Amino acid sequence: MAREFYDLNPVLYITADALGPPGQRIFYLQASQQDTMVTLVLEKEQVQALALSVEQMLEELEKRNPQSAGEIELVSPYDLTLREPLEPLFRVGQLGLGYDEDADLLILVAQELTDNKDEMSVARFWATRAQMKALSEHSRQVVEAGRPVCPLCGRPIDLDGHFCPRRNGHQ
């Protein structure tokens, strides 16, 4: 049995963003529905994987069940900013992505990072294709806004330099 279960169906807004200087950023997933706001903590890699997974799912959905121009809604950039108060409910251990064909909504499931599966909190966010597309695009921008990556080893380069294991003194 989950310790806490949050089911926002549908969300009014959903975003993933980061706060702090590059190299020390904290990544958040946040969604709201009327008076309920859920904020979760993620790792950078989870945000990156989420962006890619949503993009791939949307491409597949568009092939199977294209939306007409009238069905496509616009999401403003304001809808993608984190909102106060930033009080994370839990750190995410696992993300899942699904699709409700009848409602034409994507479902993002976030499970708490914990050793005790019996007390794991879970959050489900039901969002439109447009909301998830905006989430995916914004998440990519957030991840790319971090430290530059070394072209040789793929590790982040800090402001004070970088020790690259692939550059071991040889040209």
C-alpha positions in Angstrom: 0.0 0.0 0.0 1.4 3.4 -1.0 2.2 5.8 1.9 0.7 8.7 -0.1 -1.1 8.6 -3.5 -1.5 11.7 -5.6 -3.8 11.5 -8.7 -4.1 14.7 -10.7 -6.5 14.0 -13.5 -6.3 16.2 -15.5 -3.5 18.6 -14.5 -3.9 22.3 -15.1 -0.2 22.7 -15.6 2.9 20.5 -15.5 6.6 21.4 -15.7 10.1 20.2 -15.0 12.7 22.8 -14.1 15.9 23.4 -12.1 17.0 25.9 -9.6 20.6 26.8 -8.6 23.9 27.3 -10.3 25.1 24.8 -12.9 26.7 21.8 -11.2 24.6 22.4 -8.1 21.1 22.5 -9.6 18.1 20.8 -8.0 15.7 19.4 -10.6 11.9 19.5 -9.9 8.8 18.0 -11.5 5.7 20.0 -10.6 2.0 19.8 -11.5 -1.2 21.2 -10.2 -4.9 20.6 -10.3 -7.2 23.2 -8.8 -6.0 23.6 -5.1 -3.6 20.7 -5.2 0.1 21.2 -6.2 2.6 18.4 -6.2 6.3 19.1 -6.4 8.9 16.3 -6.6 12.7 16.2 -6.8 14.3 14.5 -9.8 17.8 13.8 -11.0 19.1 15.5 -14.2 19.2 12.2 -16.0 15.6 11.5 -15.1 14.5 14.9 -16.6 16.5 14.1 -19.7 15.0 10.6 -20.1 11.5 12.0 -19.5 12.0 14.6 -22.3 13.1 11.9 -24.7 10.4 9.4 -23.7 7.6 11.9 -24.0 8.9 13.0 -27.4 9.0 9.4 -28.7 5.5 8.7 -27.3 4.1 11.8 -28.9 5.6 10.9 -32.3 4.1 7.4 -32.1 0.7 8.7 -31.0 0.7 11.2 -33.9 1.3 8.4 -36.4 -1.5 6.2 -34.9 -4.0 8.9 -34.0 -3.2 12.3 -35.5 -4.8 15.4 -33.9 -6.6 17.9 -36.0 -5.5 21.5 -35.9 -8.6 22.4 -33.8 -7.6 19.9 -31.1 -4.1 21.3 -30.6 -3.9 23.7 -27.7 -1.2 26.1 -27.0 0.7 26.2 -23.7 2.3 29.6 -22.8 5.9 29.8 -21.5 4.5 31.1 -18.1 2.9 27.7 -17.6 6.4 26.1 -17.5 7.8 28.0 -14.6 8.1 26.6 -11.1 5.6 28.0 -8.7 5.9 28.7 -5.0 5.9 27.2 -2.5 8.6 24.7 -3.5 8.0 22.0 -1.0 8.9 18.6 -2.5 6.8 15.7 -1.4 9.5 13.1 -2.3 12.5 12.2 -4.4 11.6 10.3 -7.5 13.1 6.8 -7.9 11.2 5.7 -11.0 9.1 7.3 -13.7 6.6 5.6 -16.0 4.7 6.9 -19.0 1.3 5.7 -20.2 -1.6 6.7 -22.4 -5.3 6.8 -21.9 -6.8 6.3 -25.3 -10.4 7.2 -24.3 -9.4 10.5 -22.8 -6.5 11.1 -25.2 -4.3 12.0 -22.1 -0.7 10.9 -21.3 -0.1 9.6 -17.8 3.1 10.3 -16.0 3.7 8.1 -13.0 6.3 9.0 -10.4 7.3 6.6 -7.7 9.2 7.6 -4.6 12.9 6.5 -4.1 12.7 4.2 -1.1 13.9 0.9 0.1 10.5 0.0 1.5 8.1 -0.8 -1.4 5.2 -1.1 1.0 5.4 2.6 2.0 6.3 4.1 -1.4 4.5 7.3 -2.3 3.2 7.6 -5.9 2.0 10.5 -8.0 0.1 10.3 -11.3 -0.3 13.2 -13.6 -2.8 13.1 -16.5 -1.9 15.7 -19.2 -2.8 16.6 -22.8 -0.5 16.1 -25.7 0.2 19.8 -25.9 1.1 20.0 -22.2 3.4 17.0 -22.5 5.0 18.4 -25.7 5.7 21.7 -23.9 7.1 19.7 -20.9 9.4 17.7 -23.1 10.7 20.8 -25.0 11.2 22.8 -21.8 12.9 19.8 -20.1 15.4 19.6 -22.9 16.2 23.3 -22.5 16.6 23.0 -18.8 19.0 20.1 -19.1 21.0 21.8 -21.9 21.3 25.0 -19.7 23.7 23.2 -17.4 27.5 22.8 -17.5 29.0 22.1 -20.9 29.9 18.5 -21.6 33.4 17.3 -22.5 33.4 16.0 -26.1 36.0 13.3 -25.2 34.6 11.7 -22.1 31.0 13.1 -21.8 31.5 14.3 -18.3 30.5 17.9 -17.3 33.1 20.6 -17.4 33.2 22.8 -14.3 34.0 26.5 -14.4 37.4 25.9 -12.9 38.3 23.2 -15.5 38.0 19.5 -16.0 40.1 16.5 -15.6 39.4 14.2 -18.6 40.4 10.6 -18.2 40.7 10.3 -22.0 43.4 12.9 -22.1 46.1 11.1 -20.3 49.0 13.2 -21.6 48.9 11.9 -25.2 48.0 14.0 -28.2 
